[in-house]
Amino acid sequence: MKTNPLKCLSGLLLLFLAAPLCAADAVAPPATWHAQSLAQAILNMLIFVAIGIAAAILGYKLFDKCTPGDLNKEILENKNIAAAIVAGAVILGVSIIIAAAMLG
């Protein structure tokens, strides 16, 4: 038995286009995570701050493990300013990535 590819394609197109239109009426609007009060906004901010600081520290520690030597020892004991600048750049870079992820 031979099937017409144009008929199959039009049937699939109808299926994919009609299903979202029918489902849109039955679905309730999604709940938003945006704060409804000042206390809720402050709580959300504190949660984001805690997650952001933890992720920045984790990113710095991961960078320290991936590079040769001990970056903390180099900065604190040897007073290496170049190592401190690199560490600051790593923390700043990780923080920018975290902020972009939280915003978008």
C-alpha positions, -999 to +999 in steps of 0.1 A: +000+000+000+014+033-011+008+065+010+009+100-002+037+119+015+019+152+011-011+138+029+010+126+058+028+159+060-004+179+061-018+156+088+013+160+109+012+198+104-024+199+114-017+178+145+012+200+156-006+233+150-040+223+165-028+207+197-013+239+213-044+259+203-067+234+221-044+231+251-041+268+256-077+272+267-076+244+293-043+254+310-044+279+339-018+307+338+015+297+355+023+309+390+049+336+391+079+336+413+080+374+415+075+388+450+041+399+460+052+419+491+083+436+505+091+408+529+089+383+501+112+404+479+138+407+507+136+369+513+141+363+476+171+387+476+187+370+505+183+336+489+199+349+457+227+365+476+235+333+495+234+312+462+255+338+444+282+340+471+284+303+474+287+299+436+314+326+434+334+309+462+329+275+445+341+289+411+372+304+428+380+271+445+375+253+412+399+277+394+424+273+422+423+235+419+427+237+381+458+259+382+493+248+394+503+259+429+483+273+458+467+306+449+457+314+485+493+308+497+507+328+469+485+358+477+486+357+516+522+345+523+542+356+493+522+389+488+519+383+451+499+412+437+496+396+402+481+365+417+456+387+437+446+405+405+440+371+387+420+359+417+399+390+417+393+387+380+382+351+384+357+360+412+344+390+391+340+368+360+321+341+379+299+368+395+290+383+362+280+348+349+259+342+380+242+375+377+233+369+341+219+335+350+198+349+377+184+377+356+176+357+325 
